[in-house]
Amino acid sequence: MCLSTVYSHTSSGGEDQVIMEFVAKIEIDGDQITLTDVMGERRTVTGTLKMADLTGAVVKIDCV
């Protein structure tokens, strides 16, 4: 099972903030990104997918 930690990416060089851990599913509908963790908890953020490293279990989103 490959679970990822999703971060809010900052282009200003600051530290990325954790949005959600143990994410099992990512759904994208326009600029709405819905994250679902292994326990079924869901969170929707507005932004664009910046990077997904599935072997490293890291996903970064540019949040609006």
Secondary structure as the mmCIF struct_conf table of DSSP 4:
data_model
#
loop_
_struct_conf.conf_type_id
_struct_conf.id
_struct_conf.beg_label_comp_id
_struct_conf.beg_label_asym_id
_struct_conf.beg_label_seq_id
_struct_conf.end_label_comp_id
_struct_conf.end_label_asym_id
_struct_conf.end_label_seq_id
STRN STRN1 SER A 4 SER A 8
TURN_TY1_P TURN_TY1_P1 SER A 11 SER A 12
BEND BEND1 GLY A 13 GLY A 13
HELX_LH_PP_P HELX_LH_PP_P1 GLU A 15 ASP A 16
STRN STRN2 GLN A 17 ASP A 29
TURN_TY1_P TURN_TY1_P2 GLY A 30 ASP A 31
STRN STRN3 GLN A 32 ASP A 37
TURN_TY1_P TURN_TY1_P3 VAL A 38 MET A 39
STRN STRN4 ARG A 42 ASP A 53
TURN_TY1_P TURN_TY1_P4 LEU A 54 ALA A 57
STRN STRN5 VAL A 58 CYS A 63
#
